[in-house]
Amino acid sequence: MTKAPEIVAKTLDSQPINISEKYYGNNLLILFYNNDCLGCTGRALPLAYKAMQEFKGIEVIGIHSSFGRAITKEEIVEIFTSKELPFPIYLDEEHKAYDLYQCEGTPHWIIINKVGEMYRSFFGSQENTQTRLWYSLSELTQAD
């Protein structure tokens, strides 16, 4: 495995954050998504929440990648029924982290292990991707 590229993004309050440093030492599931993507809001975000509940050894975060349209904190929070974030969400305003990880579209999943190595990368939210994601998360947490 290779060391995962460093991710610098912004909090929803526009504060810079080094995600790689903040989550180092934890298994991390990153969901790159976009509010305008129906596969993201309809399948991927609920799946990320389910993963957070099922795999206690995994930190889950979302990274909203923007492609030409700025988004507000209110717009991000608004898509959740509870009007509260189920897990931390960060902003990738110029899709730099998205590009760095060579994401194929949204939603795109990145799994990083505790020592900062990229463990797996998946594009999509359909059943096949969900199965591969679940298998990888199970495998990673059982290895701990």
C-alpha positions in Angstrom: 0.0 0.0 0.0 1.1 3.5 -0.6 0.8 6.6 1.6 -2.4 8.5 1.0 -2.0 12.0 -0.4 -2.5 14.8 2.1 -6.0 16.3 2.2 -6.4 19.9 3.0 -10.0 21.2 2.9 -12.2 23.7 4.8 -14.8 23.2 7.5 -18.3 24.4 6.8 -17.3 27.6 8.6 -14.6 28.1 6.0 -11.7 27.3 8.3 -8.8 25.4 6.7 -8.3 21.9 8.1 -5.7 19.2 7.4 -7.8 16.1 7.3 -4.8 13.8 7.0 -3.4 15.1 10.3 -6.7 15.3 12.1 -7.6 11.6 11.4 -4.2 10.1 11.4 -4.1 7.0 13.6 -7.7 6.1 12.7 -9.2 4.0 10.0 -11.0 6.5 7.8 -13.8 6.3 5.3 -14.0 9.4 3.1 -17.1 10.0 0.9 -16.4 12.5 -1.9 -19.9 13.7 -2.9 -21.8 16.6 -4.3 -25.3 17.9 -3.1 -26.4 18.0 -6.8 -25.7 14.3 -7.3 -28.8 12.1 -6.7 -26.7 9.0 -6.2 -24.9 10.8 -3.5 -27.8 12.2 -1.6 -30.1 9.2 -2.2 -27.8 6.3 -1.6 -24.2 7.3 -0.7 -24.9 9.6 2.3 -27.3 7.1 3.9 -24.7 4.3 3.2 -22.0 6.3 4.9 -24.2 6.8 7.9 -24.9 3.1 8.0 -21.2 2.3 7.8 -20.5 4.7 10.7 -23.0 2.8 12.8 -21.9 -0.7 11.9 -18.1 -0.3 11.9 -17.1 1.2 15.2 -13.4 1.1 14.2 -14.0 3.5 11.3 -14.2 7.3 11.3 -16.6 8.5 8.6 -16.4 11.9 6.9 -17.9 13.5 3.8 -16.1 15.9 1.5 -18.3 18.0 -0.7 -16.5 18.7 -3.9 -17.7 21.7 -5.8 -17.6 21.9 -9.6 -18.2 25.5 -10.5 -21.0 26.3 -8.0 -20.2 27.5 -4.5 -22.3 25.8 -1.7 -23.2 27.1 1.7 -23.3 25.4 5.0 -27.1 25.8 5.1 -27.4 24.0 1.7 -25.4 21.1 3.0 -27.3 20.8 6.3 -30.6 21.2 4.5 -30.4 17.8 2.7 -30.5 15.9 5.9 -33.9 15.1 7.3 -32.8 15.9 10.9 -31.2 19.2 9.7 -28.0 18.0 11.6 -24.9 16.5 10.2 -24.6 12.8 10.9 -20.8 12.9 10.5 -18.3 15.7 9.8 -18.5 17.2 6.3 -15.8 19.3 4.8 -15.5 21.5 1.7 -13.3 20.8 -1.3 -14.2 24.1 -3.0 -12.0 23.8 -6.1 -12.1 19.9 -6.1 -8.4 19.7 -5.4 -8.6 16.7 -3.0 -11.0 15.1 -5.4 -8.5 15.5 -8.2 -5.6 14.4 -6.0 -7.3 11.1 -5.3 -8.2 10.7 -9.0 -11.9 10.3 -8.2 -13.9 9.1 -11.1 -17.1 11.0 -10.2 -19.4 11.3 -7.3 -19.9 9.5 -5.1 -16.4 8.2 -4.7 -15.2 6.4 -1.6 -11.6 6.3 -0.2 -10.6 4.1 2.7 -7.4 5.1 4.5 -5.9 2.8 7.2 -4.5 3.9 10.6 -1.0 4.5 9.3 -2.2 6.8 6.6 -2.1 4.4 3.6 -4.8 4.3 1.0 -6.5 0.9 1.5 -9.2 1.0 -1.2 -10.9 3.4 -3.6 -14.4 2.9 -5.1 -16.6 4.9 -7.4 -20.4 4.7 -7.3 -23.3 3.8 -5.0 -24.9 0.9 -6.8 -25.2 -2.5 -5.2 -21.9 -3.9 -6.5 -20.0 -0.9 -5.1 -21.9 -1.2 -1.8 -20.9 -4.9 -1.5 -17.2 -4.1 -2.3 -17.2 -1.3 0.2 -18.8 -3.4 3.0 -16.3 -6.2 2.4 -13.4 -3.8 2.5 -14.6 -2.2 5.7 -15.1 -5.6 7.3 -11.7 -6.8 6.2 -10.0 -3.6 7.6 -11.7 -3.7 10.9 -11.1 -7.4 11.4 -7.3 -6.8 10.7 -7.1 -4.5 13.8 
